[in-house]
Amino acid sequence: MFTLQRVETFEQDIKKSRFVAWAGPIADEEAARAFIAAHSDPTATHNCWAWRIGQTYRFNDDGEPSGTAGKPILQAIDGQSLDGAVAVVTRWFGGVLLGSGGLVRAYGGTAAQCLRSAEKTRIVPTVKATVGCEFSDLALVKARLNALADVRIESETFNAGGAELSVALPKQDAADVVRLVTDLTSGRATIALPD
């Protein structure tokens, strides 16, 4: 799965109608509603949209025939394996009817082109861990953790005996990272994972 790094836009004319797509990352339903409100144009004929966050999704045809706008936008999001993403496609009617198939292609295609041109970030499910280690092991532990893909040291605090690191570990690799830190420090480090 991927998410968008920032807001992206794409515009095209199809049979005299103007289509403008806006897409961006979102964290929750409230952010999706705010994005839709911010990128919808009240002077346009239609502001159709879709969003997905995990298993939750919504879409809206905004007056277009049912299933010809919002659903193709959602399919464009899903077709690019996106999560935490929203897309709004605004249409200014140009006087030529597109028909159901034409609307599906226009809305879905405009959204898909916008999403294709956007920079994406891979989503890696993580777990939080706390690593406690002595000062003598700290440099080695930090260097090895920083060298691992998708591992992030989020904070570190110091105490009389050493340091405590707050670390985000890829969920699927957490046991391997625990084993690595234990081996590196000959068992001196302590690692606390959530239950």
FENFEN-V447793 format. One record per backbone hydrogen bond with DSSP energy under -1.0 kcal/mol. CO is the residue of the C=O (numbers start at 1). NH is the residue of the N-H. E is the energy in kcal/mol with one decimal. If there is no record, write none. Layout:
BEGIN
CO_NH_E + CO_NH_E
END
This chain:
BEGIN
1_123_-2.7 + 2_83_-2.7 + 3_121_-3.0 + 8_23_-2.6 + 10_21_-3.4 + 12_19_-3.1 + 14_17_-2.1 + 17_14_-2.8 + 18_92_-2.4 + 19_12_-2.6 + 20_90_-3.2 + 21_10_-2.0 + 22_88_-3.0 + 23_8_-2.9 + 24_86_-2.1 + 28_32_-1.8 + 29_33_-2.4 + 30_34_-2.2 + 31_35_-2.4 + 32_36_-2.5 + 33_37_-2.4 + 34_38_-2.3 + 35_39_-1.9 + 36_40_-1.0 + 41_44_-1.8 + 46_91_-2.8 + 48_89_-3.3 + 49_60_-2.5 + 50_87_-2.7 + 51_58_-1.7 + 52_84_-1.0 + 52_85_-1.8 + 53_56_-2.1 + 56_53_-3.0 + 58_51_-2.3 + 60_49_-1.5 + 61_64_-2.1 + 65_68_-2.1 + 69_73_-1.7 + 70_74_-2.4 + 71_75_-2.5 + 72_76_-1.6 + 73_77_-1.9 + 74_78_-2.9 + 75_79_-2.6 + 77_82_-1.8 + 78_81_-2.0 + 81_2_-2.5 + 84_26_-2.5 + 85_52_-2.3 + 86_24_-2.1 + 87_50_-2.0 + 88_22_-2.6 + 89_48_-2.4 + 90_20_-2.4 + 91_45_-1.6 + 91_46_-1.9 + 92_18_-1.9 + 99_103_-2.4 + 100_104_-2.4 + 101_105_-2.3 + 102_106_-2.5 + 103_107_-3.0 + 104_108_-2.3 + 105_109_-2.2 + 106_110_-2.1 + 107_111_-2.3 + 108_112_-2.6 + 109_113_-2.4 + 110_114_-2.0 + 111_115_-2.6 + 112_116_-2.7 + 113_117_-1.6 + 119_5_-2.5 + 121_3_-2.4 + 125_171_-2.9 + 127_169_-3.0 + 129_167_-3.0 + 130_192_-2.6 + 131_165_-3.3 + 132_190_-2.6 + 133_163_-2.8 + 134_137_-1.1 + 134_138_-1.1 + 137_141_-2.7 + 138_142_-2.7 + 139_143_-2.3 + 140_144_-2.5 + 141_145_-2.5 + 142_146_-2.7 + 143_147_-1.1 + 145_148_-1.1 + 148_151_-1.3 + 152_168_-3.0 + 155_166_-2.8 + 157_164_-3.0 + 162_159_-2.6 + 163_133_-2.5 + 164_157_-2.3 + 165_131_-2.7 + 166_154_-2.7 + 166_155_-1.3 + 167_129_-2.9 + 168_152_-2.1 + 169_127_-2.5 + 170_173_-1.3 + 173_177_-2.0 + 174_178_-2.3 + 175_179_-2.1 + 176_180_-2.3 + 177_181_-2.6 + 178_182_-2.3 + 179_183_-2.6 + 180_184_-2.8 + 181_185_-1.8 + 182_187_-2.6 + 183_186_-1.1 + 185_188_-1.8 + 190_132_-3.2 + 192_130_-2.1
END
